[in-house]
């Protein structure tokens, strides 16, 4: 029984070892930066309006 366990223990790493190949892709890597900047613009406009109201309270 021990001989079988030793053989199994010795063969296990060989069975688990895999061939790993690293190669460059055929197409270039494309990173799509589709970013929505609307929120930043709205926040800036809201801050500008607050400042305008503070500077001219009688107009509004």
PDB file of N, H, CA, C and O in Angstrom:
ATOM      1  N   UNK A   1       0.826  -1.205   0.000  1.00  0.00           N
ATOM      2  CA  UNK A   1       0.000   0.000   0.000  1.00  0.00           C
ATOM      3  C   UNK A   1       0.867   1.266   0.000  1.00  0.00           C
ATOM      4  O   UNK A   1       0.544   2.243  -0.675  1.00  0.00           O
ATOM      5  N   UNK A   2       1.953   1.241   0.750  1.00  0.00           N
ATOM      6  H   UNK A   2       2.215   0.447   1.298  1.00  0.00           H
ATOM      7  CA  UNK A   2       2.811   2.420   0.800  1.00  0.00           C
ATOM      8  C   UNK A   2       3.472   2.700  -0.543  1.00  0.00           C
ATOM      9  O   UNK A   2       3.653   3.860  -0.913  1.00  0.00           O
ATOM     10  N   UNK A   3       3.832   1.659  -1.270  1.00  0.00           N
ATOM     11  H   UNK A   3       3.686   0.717  -0.969  1.00  0.00           H
ATOM     12  CA  UNK A   3       4.456   1.847  -2.574  1.00  0.00           C
ATOM     13  C   UNK A   3       3.524   2.550  -3.546  1.00  0.00           C
ATOM     14  O   UNK A   3       3.960   3.385  -4.339  1.00  0.00           O
ATOM     15  N   UNK A   4       2.235   2.213  -3.484  1.00  0.00           N
ATOM     16  H   UNK A   4       1.881   1.535  -2.840  1.00  0.00           H
ATOM     17  CA  UNK A   4       1.238   2.850  -4.339  1.00  0.00           C
ATOM     18  C   UNK A   4       1.064   4.314  -3.958  1.00  0.00           C
ATOM     19  O   UNK A   4       0.918   5.167  -4.834  1.00  0.00           O
ATOM     20  N   UNK A   5       1.078   4.610  -2.680  1.00  0.00           N
ATOM     21  H   UNK A   5       1.197   3.918  -1.969  1.00  0.00           H
ATOM     22  CA  UNK A   5       0.929   5.990  -2.223  1.00  0.00           C
ATOM     23  C   UNK A   5       2.131   6.836  -2.644  1.00  0.00           C
ATOM     24  O   UNK A   5       1.984   7.991  -3.042  1.00  0.00           O
ATOM     25  N   UNK A   6       3.304   6.246  -2.550  1.00  0.00           N
ATOM     26  H   UNK A   6       3.423   5.307  -2.227  1.00  0.00           H
ATOM     27  CA  UNK A   6       4.508   6.988  -2.945  1.00  0.00           C
ATOM     28  C   UNK A   6       4.499   7.248  -4.445  1.00  0.00           C
ATOM     29  O   UNK A   6       4.857   8.337  -4.894  1.00  0.00           O
ATOM     30  N   UNK A   7       4.084   6.237  -5.225  1.00  0.00           N
ATOM     31  H   UNK A   7       3.793   5.353  -4.861  1.00  0.00           H
ATOM     32  CA  UNK A   7       4.011   6.400  -6.679  1.00  0.00           C
ATOM     33  C   UNK A   7       2.983   7.458  -7.059  1.00  0.00           C
ATOM     34  O   UNK A   7       3.216   8.280  -7.945  1.00  0.00           O
ATOM     35  N   UNK A   8       1.835   7.423  -6.373  1.00  0.00           N
ATOM     36  H   UNK A   8       1.645   6.755  -5.653  1.00  0.00           H
ATOM     37  CA  UNK A   8       0.789   8.424  -6.628  1.00  0.00           C
ATOM     38  C   UNK A   8       1.276   9.812  -6.250  1.00  0.00           C
ATOM     39  O   UNK A   8       1.036  10.771  -6.985  1.00  0.00           O
ATOM     40  N   UNK A   9       1.961   9.936  -5.106  1.00  0.00           N
ATOM     41  H   UNK A   9       2.156   9.158  -4.510  1.00  0.00           H
ATOM     42  CA  UNK A   9       2.465  11.234  -4.660  1.00  0.00           C
ATOM     43  C   UNK A   9       3.517  11.770  -5.616  1.00  0.00           C
ATOM     44  O   UNK A   9       3.611  12.981  -5.816  1.00  0.00           O
ATOM     45  N   UNK A  10       4.306  10.887  -6.207  1.00  0.00           N
ATOM     46  H   UNK A  10       4.229   9.903  -6.045  1.00  0.00           H
ATOM     47  CA  UNK A  10       5.336  11.328  -7.143  1.00  0.00           C
ATOM     48  C   UNK A  10       4.736  11.696  -8.497  1.00  0.00           C
ATOM     49  O   UNK A  10       5.242  12.592  -9.173  1.00  0.00           O
ATOM     50  N   UNK A  11       3.660  11.013  -8.901  1.00  0.00           N
ATOM     51  H   UNK A  11       3.249  10.285  -8.352  1.00  0.00           H
ATOM     52  CA  UNK A  11       3.056  11.265 -10.207  1.00  0.00           C
ATOM     53  C   UNK A  11       2.099  12.446 -10.181  1.00  0.00           C
ATOM     54  O   UNK A  11       1.839  13.055 -11.219  1.00  0.00           O
ATOM     55  N   UNK A  12       1.575  12.774  -9.017  1.00  0.00           N
ATOM     56  H   UNK A  12       1.786  12.280  -8.174  1.00  0.00           H
ATOM     57  CA  UNK A  12       0.582  13.847  -8.904  1.00  0.00           C
ATOM     58  C   UNK A  12       1.103  15.194  -9.411  1.00  0.00           C
ATOM     59  O   UNK A  12       0.408  15.838 -10.196  1.00  0.00           O
ATOM     60  N   UNK A  13       2.284  15.649  -9.004  1.00  0.00           N
ATOM     61  H   UNK A  13       2.849  15.126  -8.367  1.00  0.00           H
ATOM     62  CA  UNK A  13       2.762  16.939  -9.536  1.00  0.00           C
ATOM     63  C   UNK A  13       2.955  16.917 -11.052  1.00  0.00           C
ATOM     64  O   UNK A  13       2.718  17.919 -11.727  1.00  0.00           O
ATOM     65  N   UNK A  14       3.379  15.788 -11.574  1.00  0.00           N
ATOM     66  H   UNK A  14       3.571  14.974 -11.025  1.00  0.00           H
ATOM     67  CA  UNK A  14       3.569  15.695 -13.021  1.00  0.00           C
ATOM     68  C   UNK A  14       2.233  15.788 -13.747  1.00  0.00           C
ATOM     69  O   UNK A  14       2.164  16.356 -14.837  1.00  0.00           O
ATOM     70  N   UNK A  15       1.174  15.242 -13.161  1.00  0.00           N
ATOM     71  H   UNK A  15       1.230  14.781 -12.275  1.00  0.00           H
ATOM     72  CA  UNK A  15      -0.147  15.305 -13.793  1.00  0.00           C
ATOM     73  C   UNK A  15      -0.743  16.707 -13.697  1.00  0.00           C
ATOM     74  O   UNK A  15      -1.487  17.136 -14.579  1.00  0.00           O
ATOM     75  N   UNK A  16      -0.410  17.415 -12.619  1.00  0.00           N
ATOM     76  H   UNK A  16       0.194  17.067 -11.902  1.00  0.00           H
ATOM     77  CA  UNK A  16      -0.978  18.748 -12.423  1.00  0.00           C
ATOM     78  C   UNK A  16      -0.221  19.832 -13.189  1.00  0.00           C
ATOM     79  O   UNK A  16      -0.757  20.915 -13.423  1.00  0.00           O
ATOM     80  N   UNK A  17       1.008  19.547 -13.577  1.00  0.00           N
ATOM     81  H   UNK A  17       1.443  18.667 -13.387  1.00  0.00           H
ATOM     82  CA  UNK A  17       1.802  20.532 -14.313  1.00  0.00           C
ATOM     83  C   UNK A  17       1.186  20.726 -15.691  1.00  0.00           C
ATOM     84  O   UNK A  17       0.911  19.756 -16.397  1.00  0.00           O
ATOM     85  N   UNK A  18       0.974  21.954 -16.062  1.00  0.00           N
ATOM     86  H   UNK A  18       1.196  22.742 -15.488  1.00  0.00           H
ATOM     87  CA  UNK A  18       0.352  22.261 -17.353  1.00  0.00           C
ATOM     88  C   UNK A  18       1.329  23.060 -18.199  1.00  0.00           C
ATOM     89  O   UNK A  18       2.206  23.753 -17.683  1.00  0.00           O
ATOM     90  N   UNK A  19       1.162  22.953 -19.464  1.00  0.00           N
ATOM     91  H   UNK A  19       0.449  22.391 -19.883  1.00  0.00           H
ATOM     92  CA  UNK A  19       1.975  23.722 -20.398  1.00  0.00           C
ATOM     93  C   UNK A  19       1.304  25.083 -20.585  1.00  0.00           C
ATOM     94  O   UNK A  19       0.159  25.154 -21.030  1.00  0.00           O
ATOM     95  N   UNK A  20       2.000  26.141 -20.252  1.00  0.00           N
ATOM     96  H   UNK A  20       2.930  26.083 -19.890  1.00  0.00           H
ATOM     97  CA  UNK A  20       1.445  27.485 -20.359  1.00  0.00           C
ATOM     98  C   UNK A  20       2.156  28.197 -21.499  1.00  0.00           C
ATOM     99  O   UNK A  20       3.382  28.296 -21.525  1.00  0.00           O
ATOM    100  N   UNK A  21       1.364  28.687 -22.433  1.00  0.00           N
ATOM    101  H   UNK A  21       0.367  28.607 -22.412  1.00  0.00           H
ATOM    102  CA  UNK A  21       1.934  29.429 -23.557  1.00  0.00           C
ATOM    103  C   UNK A  21       1.465  30.873 -23.479  1.00  0.00           C
ATOM    104  O   UNK A  21       0.282  31.145 -23.276  1.00  0.00           O
ATOM    105  N   UNK A  22       2.391  31.778 -23.640  1.00  0.00           N
ATOM    106  H   UNK A  22       3.352  31.557 -23.805  1.00  0.00           H
ATOM    107  CA  UNK A  22       2.078  33.201 -23.643  1.00  0.00           C
ATOM    108  C   UNK A  22       2.463  33.732 -25.017  1.00  0.00           C
ATOM    109  O   UNK A  22       3.610  33.609 -25.448  1.00  0.00           O
ATOM    110  N   UNK A  23       1.483  34.326 -25.698  1.00  0.00           N
ATOM    111  H   UNK A  23       0.551  34.426 -25.348  1.00  0.00           H
ATOM    112  CA  UNK A  23       1.767  34.884 -27.014  1.00  0.00           C
ATOM    113  C   UNK A  23       1.021  36.205 -27.171  1.00  0.00           C
ATOM    114  O   UNK A  23       0.013  36.449 -26.509  1.00  0.00           O
ATOM    115  N   UNK A  24       1.526  37.031 -28.042  1.00  0.00           N
ATOM    116  H   UNK A  24       2.345  36.832 -28.580  1.00  0.00           H
ATOM    117  CA  UNK A  24       0.893  38.325 -28.294  1.00  0.00           C
ATOM    118  C   UNK A  24      -0.401  38.112 -29.068  1.00  0.00           C
ATOM    119  O   UNK A  24      -0.477  37.213 -29.905  1.00  0.00           O
ATOM    120  N   UNK A  25      -1.427  38.931 -28.799  1.00  0.00           N
ATOM    121  H   UNK A  25      -1.365  39.661 -28.118  1.00  0.00           H
ATOM    122  CA  UNK A  25      -2.677  38.795 -29.536  1.00  0.00           C
ATOM    123  C   UNK A  25      -2.500  39.213 -30.993  1.00  0.00           C
ATOM    124  O   UNK A  25      -1.622  40.008 -31.326  1.00  0.00           O
ATOM    125  N   UNK A  26      -3.346  38.665 -31.843  1.00  0.00           N
ATOM    126  H   UNK A  26      -4.060  38.019 -31.573  1.00  0.00           H
ATOM    127  CA  UNK A  26      -3.278  39.007 -33.266  1.00  0.00           C
ATOM    128  C   UNK A  26      -3.756  40.435 -33.512  1.00  0.00           C
ATOM    129  O   UNK A  26      -3.198  41.147 -34.347  1.00  0.00           O
ATOM    130  N   UNK A  27      -4.785  40.847 -32.788  1.00  0.00           N
ATOM    131  H   UNK A  27      -5.239  40.269 -32.110  1.00  0.00           H
ATOM    132  CA  UNK A  27      -5.309  42.206 -32.924  1.00  0.00           C
ATOM    133  C   UNK A  27      -4.753  43.060 -31.781  1.00  0.00           C
ATOM    134  O   UNK A  27      -4.458  42.527 -30.711  1.00  0.00           O
ATOM    135  N   UNK A  28      -4.605  44.363 -31.984  1.00  0.00           N
ATOM    136  H   UNK A  28      -4.845  44.796 -32.853  1.00  0.00           H
ATOM    137  CA  UNK A  28      -4.161  45.218 -30.877  1.00  0.00           C
ATOM    138  C   UNK A  28      -5.228  45.289 -29.790  1.00  0.00           C
ATOM    139  O   UNK A  28      -6.421  45.160 -30.064  1.00  0.00           O
ATOM    140  N   UNK A  29      -4.790  45.492 -28.582  1.00  0.00           N
ATOM    141  H   UNK A  29      -3.821  45.597 -28.360  1.00  0.00           H
ATOM    142  CA  UNK A  29      -5.714  45.608 -27.459  1.00  0.00           C
ATOM    143  C   UNK A  29      -6.428  46.952 -27.562  1.00  0.00           C
ATOM    144  O   UNK A  29      -5.790  47.993 -27.721  1.00  0.00           O
ATOM    145  N   UNK A  30      -7.748  46.922 -27.471  1.00  0.00           N
ATOM    146  H   UNK A  30      -8.267  46.077 -27.342  1.00  0.00           H
ATOM    147  CA  UNK A  30      -8.541  48.147 -27.585  1.00  0.00           C
ATOM    148  C   UNK A  30      -9.197  48.425 -26.245  1.00  0.00           C
ATOM    149  O   UNK A  30      -9.873  47.563 -25.684  1.00  0.00           O
ATOM    150  N   UNK A  31      -8.995  49.633 -25.732  1.00  0.00           N
ATOM    151  H   UNK A  31      -8.446  50.334 -26.187  1.00  0.00           H
ATOM    152  CA  UNK A  31      -9.604  50.045 -24.474  1.00  0.00           C
ATOM    153  C   UNK A  31     -10.611  51.132 -24.809  1.00  0.00           C
ATOM    154  O   UNK A  31     -10.247  52.207 -25.285  1.00  0.00           O
ATOM    155  N   UNK A  32     -11.874  50.844 -24.557  1.00  0.00           N
ATOM    156  H   UNK A  32     -12.170  49.971 -24.170  1.00  0.00           H
ATOM    157  CA  UNK A  32     -12.936  51.786 -24.869  1.00  0.00           C
ATOM    158  C   UNK A  32     -13.189  52.658 -23.643  1.00  0.00           C
ATOM    159  O   UNK A  32     -13.629  52.165 -22.604  1.00  0.00           O
ATOM    160  N   UNK A  33     -12.913  53.940 -23.767  1.00  0.00           N
ATOM    161  H   UNK A  33     -12.555  54.340 -24.611  1.00  0.00           H
ATOM    162  CA  UNK A  33     -13.108  54.878 -22.658  1.00  0.00           C
ATOM    163  C   UNK A  33     -14.350  55.729 -22.902  1.00  0.00           C
ATOM    164  O   UNK A  33     -14.273  56.952 -23.023  1.00  0.00           O
ATOM    165  N   UNK A  34     -15.479  55.062 -22.970  1.00  0.00           N
ATOM    166  H   UNK A  34     -15.542  54.069 -22.872  1.00  0.00           H
ATOM    167  CA  UNK A  34     -16.746  55.758 -23.168  1.00  0.00           C
ATOM    168  C   UNK A  34     -17.211  56.273 -21.811  1.00  0.00           C
ATOM    169  O   UNK A  34     -17.894  55.566 -21.069  1.00  0.00           O
ATOM    170  N   UNK A  35     -16.835  57.510 -21.493  1.00  0.00           N
ATOM    171  H   UNK A  35     -16.280  58.084 -22.095  1.00  0.00           H
ATOM    172  CA  UNK A  35     -17.094  58.070 -20.168  1.00  0.00           C
ATOM    173  C   UNK A  35     -18.175  59.140 -20.286  1.00  0.00           C
ATOM    174  O   UNK A  35     -18.128  60.000 -21.166  1.00  0.00           O
ATOM    175  N   UNK A  36     -19.131  59.069 -19.396  1.00  0.00           N
ATOM    176  H   UNK A  36     -19.169  58.371 -18.681  1.00  0.00           H
ATOM    177  CA  UNK A  36     -20.201  60.058 -19.366  1.00  0.00           C
ATOM    178  C   UNK A  36     -19.769  61.217 -18.475  1.00  0.00           C
ATOM    179  O   UNK A  36     -19.591  61.033 -17.271  1.00  0.00           O
ATOM    180  N   UNK A  37     -19.598  62.411 -19.049  1.00  0.00           N
ATOM    181  H   UNK A  37     -19.743  62.561 -20.027  1.00  0.00           H
ATOM    182  CA  UNK A  37     -19.154  63.561 -18.264  1.00  0.00           C
ATOM    183  C   UNK A  37     -20.302  64.521 -17.958  1.00  0.00           C
ATOM    184  O   UNK A  37     -20.069  65.614 -17.442  1.00  0.00           O
ATOM    185  N   UNK A  38     -21.513  64.134 -18.262  1.00  0.00           N
ATOM    186  H   UNK A  38     -21.703  63.246 -18.680  1.00  0.00           H
ATOM    187  CA  UNK A  38     -22.668  65.003 -18.054  1.00  0.00           C
ATOM    188  C   UNK A  38     -22.828  65.384 -16.592  1.00  0.00           C
ATOM    189  O   UNK A  38     -23.154  66.532 -16.292  1.00  0.00           O
ATOM    190  N   UNK A  39     -22.612  64.466 -15.694  1.00  0.00           N
ATOM    191  H   UNK A  39     -22.347  63.533 -15.938  1.00  0.00           H
ATOM    192  CA  UNK A  39     -22.802  64.736 -14.282  1.00  0.00           C
ATOM    193  C   UNK A  39     -21.876  65.845 -13.793  1.00  0.00           C
ATOM    194  O   UNK A  39     -22.300  66.706 -13.022  1.00  0.00           O
ATOM    195  N   UNK A  40     -20.646  65.834 -14.221  1.00  0.00           N
ATOM    196  H   UNK A  40     -20.302  65.134 -14.846  1.00  0.00           H
ATOM    197  CA  UNK A  40     -19.699  66.858 -13.815  1.00  0.00           C
ATOM    198  C   UNK A  40     -20.126  68.224 -14.322  1.00  0.00           C
ATOM    199  O   UNK A  40     -20.009  69.211 -13.595  1.00  0.00           O
ATOM    200  N   UNK A  41     -20.616  68.303 -15.543  1.00  0.00           N
ATOM    201  H   UNK A  41     -20.711  67.501 -16.133  1.00  0.00           H
ATOM    202  CA  UNK A  41     -21.063  69.570 -16.125  1.00  0.00           C
ATOM    203  C   UNK A  41     -22.270  70.097 -15.361  1.00  0.00           C
ATOM    204  O   UNK A  41     -22.342  71.292 -15.074  1.00  0.00           O
ATOM    205  N   UNK A  42     -23.213  69.230 -15.028  1.00  0.00           N
ATOM    206  H   UNK A  42     -23.154  68.260 -15.261  1.00  0.00           H
ATOM    207  CA  UNK A  42     -24.408  69.655 -14.292  1.00  0.00           C
ATOM    208  C   UNK A  42     -24.016  70.175 -12.918  1.00  0.00           C
ATOM    209  O   UNK A  42     -24.552  71.190 -12.474  1.00  0.00           O
ATOM    210  N   UNK A  43     -23.103  69.511 -12.243  1.00  0.00           N
ATOM    211  H   UNK A  43     -22.667  68.687 -12.604  1.00  0.00           H
ATOM    212  CA  UNK A  43     -22.672  69.958 -10.913  1.00  0.00           C
ATOM    213  C   UNK A  43     -22.003  71.315 -11.003  1.00  0.00           C
ATOM    214  O   UNK A  43     -22.237  72.178 -10.158  1.00  0.00           O
ATOM    215  N   UNK A  44     -21.176  71.513 -12.014  1.00  0.00           N
ATOM    216  H   UNK A  44     -20.986  70.812 -12.700  1.00  0.00           H
ATOM    217  CA  UNK A  44     -20.529  72.817 -12.177  1.00  0.00           C
ATOM    218  C   UNK A  44     -21.566  73.915 -12.452  1.00  0.00           C
ATOM    219  O   UNK A  44     -21.461  75.014 -11.908  1.00  0.00           O
ATOM    220  N   UNK A  45     -22.557  73.624 -13.287  1.00  0.00           N
ATOM    221  H   UNK A  45     -22.642  72.732 -13.730  1.00  0.00           H
ATOM    222  CA  UNK A  45     -23.588  74.619 -13.575  1.00  0.00           C
ATOM    223  C   UNK A  45     -24.397  74.935 -12.323  1.00  0.00           C
ATOM    224  O   UNK A  45     -24.742  76.093 -12.086  1.00  0.00           O
ATOM    225  N   UNK A  46     -24.702  73.923 -11.523  1.00  0.00           N
ATOM    226  H   UNK A  46     -24.422  72.983 -11.715  1.00  0.00           H
ATOM    227  CA  UNK A  46     -25.447  74.168 -10.288  1.00  0.00           C
ATOM    228  C   UNK A  46     -24.647  75.052  -9.340  1.00  0.00           C
ATOM    229  O   UNK A  46     -25.215  75.946  -8.712  1.00  0.00           O
ATOM    230  N   UNK A  47     -23.354  74.824  -9.224  1.00  0.00           N
ATOM    231  H   UNK A  47     -22.893  74.098  -9.734  1.00  0.00           H
ATOM    232  CA  UNK A  47     -22.513  75.646  -8.357  1.00  0.00           C
ATOM    233  C   UNK A  47     -22.447  77.072  -8.880  1.00  0.00           C
ATOM    234  O   UNK A  47     -22.494  78.022  -8.099  1.00  0.00           O
ATOM    235  N   UNK A  48     -22.338  77.231 -10.197  1.00  0.00           N
ATOM    236  H   UNK A  48     -22.299  76.460 -10.832  1.00  0.00           H
ATOM    237  CA  UNK A  48     -22.318  78.574 -10.776  1.00  0.00           C
ATOM    238  C   UNK A  48     -23.625  79.306 -10.499  1.00  0.00           C
ATOM    239  O   UNK A  48     -23.611  80.502 -10.206  1.00  0.00           O
ATOM    240  N   UNK A  49     -24.746  78.609 -10.587  1.00  0.00           N
ATOM    241  H   UNK A  49     -24.757  77.638 -10.826  1.00  0.00           H
ATOM    242  CA  UNK A  49     -26.041  79.235 -10.323  1.00  0.00           C
ATOM    243  C   UNK A  49     -26.149  79.624  -8.854  1.00  0.00           C
ATOM    244  O   UNK A  49     -26.664  80.697  -8.538  1.00  0.00           O
ATOM    245  N   UNK A  50     -25.673  78.772  -7.953  1.00  0.00           N
ATOM    246  H   UNK A  50     -25.255  77.900  -8.210  1.00  0.00           H
ATOM    247  CA  UNK A  50     -25.695  79.130  -6.518  1.00  0.00           C
ATOM    248  C   UNK A  50     -24.879  80.386  -6.263  1.00  0.00           C
ATOM    249  O   UNK A  50     -25.312  81.278  -5.533  1.00  0.00           O
ATOM    250  N   UNK A  51     -23.695  80.454  -6.866  1.00  0.00           N
ATOM    251  H   UNK A  51     -23.344  79.729  -7.458  1.00  0.00           H
ATOM    252  CA  UNK A  51     -22.854  81.635  -6.677  1.00  0.00           C
ATOM    253  C   UNK A  51     -23.524  82.882  -7.254  1.00  0.00           C
ATOM    254  O   UNK A  51     -23.454  83.959  -6.662  1.00  0.00           O
ATOM    255  N   UNK A  52     -24.165  82.734  -8.399  1.00  0.00           N
ATOM    256  H   UNK A  52     -24.222  81.859  -8.880  1.00  0.00           H
ATOM    257  CA  UNK A  52     -24.846  83.875  -9.026  1.00  0.00           C
ATOM    258  C   UNK A  52     -25.996  84.374  -8.151  1.00  0.00           C
ATOM    259  O   UNK A  52     -26.200  85.581  -8.018  1.00  0.00           O
ATOM    260  N   UNK A  53     -26.744  83.445  -7.558  1.00  0.00           N
ATOM    261  H   UNK A  53     -26.578  82.465  -7.666  1.00  0.00           H
ATOM    262  CA  UNK A  53     -27.874  83.835  -6.682  1.00  0.00           C
ATOM    263  C   UNK A  53     -27.338  84.522  -5.439  1.00  0.00           C
ATOM    264  O   UNK A  53     -27.926  85.501  -4.980  1.00  0.00           O
ATOM    265  N   UNK A  54     -26.229  84.030  -4.881  1.00  0.00           N
ATOM    266  H   UNK A  54     -25.752  83.235  -5.254  1.00  0.00           H
ATOM    267  CA  UNK A  54     -25.648  84.674  -3.688  1.00  0.00           C
ATOM    268  C   UNK A  54     -25.157  86.078  -3.997  1.00  0.00           C
ATOM    269  O   UNK A  54     -25.280  86.975  -3.162  1.00  0.00           O
ATOM    270  N   UNK A  55     -24.597  86.282  -5.193  1.00  0.00           N
ATOM    271  H   UNK A  55     -24.497  85.554  -5.871  1.00  0.00           H
ATOM    272  CA  UNK A  55     -24.068  87.587  -5.571  1.00  0.00           C
ATOM    273  C   UNK A  55     -25.187  88.573  -5.904  1.00  0.00           C
ATOM    274  O   UNK A  55     -25.031  89.776  -5.696  1.00  0.00           O
ATOM    275  N   UNK A  56     -26.321  88.072  -6.423  1.00  0.00           N
ATOM    276  H   UNK A  56     -26.447  87.095  -6.592  1.00  0.00           H
ATOM    277  CA  UNK A  56     -27.428  88.942  -6.857  1.00  0.00           C
ATOM    278  C   UNK A  56     -28.740  88.442  -6.258  1.00  0.00           C
ATOM    279  O   UNK A  56     -29.588  87.950  -7.002  1.00  0.00           O
ATOM    280  N   UNK A  57     -28.938  88.548  -4.953  1.00  0.00           N
ATOM    281  H   UNK A  57     -28.249  88.947  -4.349  1.00  0.00           H
ATOM    282  CA  UNK A  57     -30.173  88.007  -4.344  1.00  0.00           C
ATOM    283  C   UNK A  57     -31.440  88.737  -4.793  1.00  0.00           C
ATOM    284  O   UNK A  57     -32.515  88.137  -4.776  1.00  0.00           O
ATOM    285  N   UNK A  58     -31.357  89.980  -5.185  1.00  0.00           N
ATOM    286  H   UNK A  58     -30.485  90.468  -5.199  1.00  0.00           H
ATOM    287  CA  UNK A  58     -32.547  90.722  -5.583  1.00  0.00           C
ATOM    288  C   UNK A  58     -33.051  90.363  -6.968  1.00  0.00           C
ATOM    289  O   UNK A  58     -34.224  90.588  -7.262  1.00  0.00           O
ATOM    290  N   UNK A  59     -32.217  89.818  -7.817  1.00  0.00           N
ATOM    291  H   UNK A  59     -31.264  89.635  -7.578  1.00  0.00           H
ATOM    292  CA  UNK A  59     -32.618  89.494  -9.187  1.00  0.00           C
ATOM    293  C   UNK A  59     -33.511  88.280  -9.210  1.00  0.00           C
ATOM    294  O   UNK A  59     -34.428  88.199 -10.027  1.00  0.00           O
ATOM    295  N   UNK A  60     -33.257  87.331  -8.323  1.00  0.00           N
ATOM    296  H   UNK A  60     -32.512  87.397  -7.660  1.00  0.00           H
ATOM    297  CA  UNK A  60     -34.038  86.098  -8.341  1.00  0.00           C
ATOM    298  C   UNK A  60     -35.098  86.164  -7.295  1.00  0.00           C
ATOM    299  O   UNK A  60     -35.872  85.221  -7.140  1.00  0.00           O
TER     300      UNK A  60
END
